[in-house]
Structures are given as C-alpha cells and as structure tokens.
Amino acid sequence: MKKIYILLLSYVLITSCGKNTFINNKKIDMDNLQSGVSEYYDKFTAEYLRGEITVTDMPLIGRDGEITRYSDENGNTLRYTLVICGETGKTVYEYYFIKEYIYINILDENYTCPIYEKTPYILYRTLKEGVIYKNIIYRLENGKAVESNLKNIGLLYKTEEELRDMMNENYR
C-alpha cells in the first residue's frame, strides 16, 4: 500500500512539473500564462467593442507593410500589429502587452506564386508563439517556454520602445 502512495505521489509531481518552466529562477506557470492571454483577449475585445480602444494605423516607410498600435483611453499601449508583405508571402507579428511580459504571435503565410503573376493562393501557414520576459525571448513549444533569439523565432523587434520608434519614424 505504501508503494502505491509513493508511486501516485511521484506521478502527480512529475506530471505537474511539465506545465512549469523556470526562467531566471522565477517559476512561470504555463496554465497561468495561457489563462492570462485568454483574459487579455476577452478584456481587449470588450473594450474594443465599447469604443474604448484607439487604433493608430500607419504604412511602413521603406518596407511594404503597415504598423498598427492599439491603446486604451489612458494612452497605455495594449498591442502592436506589424504586417510585412512580400512577393511570395506575408508575415503578421502580434505583440500583446500583458502584465510583466510581451506575448507574441507570428503568422507566416507563403503563397503558391508571386502576387504580381496572378491571384495567389496560400500554400501554407506557420504560427509561432513566444513570450518576451525581462528582455529575453522564449519560444512556446509543447506547453513549455524554450529560450530562443530573434532569428530563431523570426522576430524583427523585441521591445515596446523599438515598436514605438518604428511608429514615430513612420509618423514624420
């Protein structure tokens, strides 16, 4: 009977450890992270529908694309969307500012042919998720946060300041 309890306790401890990742000696609960993102989406959608969110959209100078900033009534930035278009595809970068971290989505679409030839169809899409915490990038894979870098995850910018500078540069 004692062995069964030890096995059961071991199983519970092993399975619960799979949901957590240690980052800079701080335990990040992946379930907590996902629920925070879900709460953020719900709150953002409700505020947007009530007209409480200001949307600023600008074309990117020197690139084929646009940058969009979403801010609340107090002027706090809630989200940036960066769209970069090319001849054979398009990439959409979503930066969500949630508590002490930045949650990111990168949707990469590749077309069957260059857009100038004929109407392109999407050949395939890839979606990457990540978190920027204390200026370190973590790729989310299989319920875990894996330390990464700009190149591996495919990011162009990793701080709110860089995005704000990009927005101000295109405003001039």
ZAMARGU-4260 file (C-alpha; in steps of 0.2 Angstrom, whole numbers, plus 5000, padded with zeros to 4 digits):
<rodrens>
0) 5000/5000/5000 | 5014/5012/5004 | 5022/5009/4987 | 5006/5013/4978 | 5005/5030/4988
5) 5024/5034/4983 | 5020/5029/4965 | 5005/5040/4965 | 5014/5055/4973 | 5028/5053/4961
10) 5016/5053/4946 | 5007/5069/4952 | 5024/5078/4955 | 5031/5073/4938 | 5015/5077/4928
15) 5013/5094/4937 | 5031/5099/4933 | 5028/5098/4914 | 5017/5113/4915 | 5030/5124/4923
20) 5046/5132/4916 | 5060/5141/4927 | 5065/5157/4920 | 5078/5167/4929 | 5074/5157/4945
25) 5056/5163/4943 | 5043/5149/4940 | 5032/5153/4926 | 5016/5143/4926 | 5011/5139/4908
30) 4992/5137/4913 | 4993/5154/4922 | 5001/5161/4906 | 4988/5154/4895 | 4974/5160/4906
35) 4982/5177/4907 | 4982/5178/4887 | 4963/5172/4887 | 4958/5185/4900 | 4968/5198/4890
40) 4958/5193/4874 | 4942/5194/4882 | 4945/5211/4890 | 4953/5218/4874 | 4938/5213/4864
45) 4925/5220/4876 | 4934/5237/4877 | 4936/5237/4858 | 4918/5234/4855 | 4913/5248/4868
50) 4925/5260/4858 | 4937/5262/4872 | 4952/5257/4862 | 4961/5269/4850 | 4968/5262/4834
55) 4983/5271/4825 | 4987/5263/4808 | 5002/5269/4798 | 5011/5262/4782 | 5029/5257/4785
60) 5042/5268/4776 | 5055/5258/4767 | 5045/5241/4768 | 5029/5235/4761 | 5018/5234/4776
65) 5010/5243/4790 | 5010/5245/4809 | 4995/5247/4820 | 4995/5252/4838 | 4981/5249/4850
70) 4980/5259/4865 | 4967/5262/4879 | 4959/5278/4885 | 4974/5282/4896 | 4986/5281/4882
75) 4994/5264/4888 | 4999/5253/4873 | 4989/5237/4873 | 4995/5229/4857 | 5005/5232/4841
80) 5002/5223/4825 | 5015/5223/4812 | 5012/5217/4794 | 5026/5214/4781 | 5021/5209/4764
85) 5032/5202/4750 | 5030/5195/4733 | 5028/5177/4739 | 5021/5179/4756 | 5015/5189/4771
90) 5020/5189/4789 | 5009/5196/4803 | 5018/5200/4820 | 5006/5202/4835 | 5014/5210/4851
95) 5002/5209/4866 | 5007/5218/4882 | 5001/5208/4896 | 5007/5211/4914 | 5026/5210/4915
100) 5028/5201/4899 | 5025/5203/4880 | 5016/5188/4872 | 5019/5187/4853 | 5011/5178/4839
105) 5020/5177/4822 | 5009/5171/4807 | 5019/5167/4791 | 5009/5164/4775 | 5018/5158/4759
110) 5009/5159/4743 | 5009/5147/4728 | 5016/5160/4716 | 5022/5179/4717 | 5007/5191/4719
115) 5011/5200/4703 | 5008/5185/4692 | 4990/5180/4696 | 4979/5178/4711 | 4990/5169/4724
120) 4983/5155/4735 | 4990/5152/4752 | 5002/5137/4750 | 5005/5135/4769 | 5004/5145/4785
125) 5015/5143/4801 | 5011/5150/4818 | 5024/5153/4831 | 5021/5159/4849 | 5033/5166/4861
130) 5035/5177/4877 | 5047/5191/4880 | 5051/5192/4898 | 5064/5203/4905 | 5071/5206/4888
135) 5074/5188/4884 | 5064/5179/4871 | 5056/5162/4874 | 5048/5151/4861 | 5032/5142/4867
140) 5033/5124/4861 | 5023/5109/4868 | 5017/5118/4883 | 5035/5124/4888 | 5045/5140/4886
145) 5061/5137/4877 | 5074/5151/4877 | 5076/5157/4859 | 5083/5173/4850 | 5077/5185/4837
150) 5082/5175/4822 | 5076/5158/4828 | 5058/5164/4832 | 5058/5176/4817 | 5056/5192/4826
155) 5061/5209/4820 | 5058/5219/4836 | 5058/5214/4854 | 5054/5229/4864 | 5040/5241/4865
160) 5052/5255/4863 | 5058/5248/4846 | 5040/5247/4840 | 5036/5265/4847 | 5051/5271/4837
165) 5046/5262/4822 | 5028/5270/4824 | 5036/5288/4827 | 5048/5286/4812 | 5033/5282/4800
170) 5023/5297/4808 | 5036/5310/4802
</rodrens>
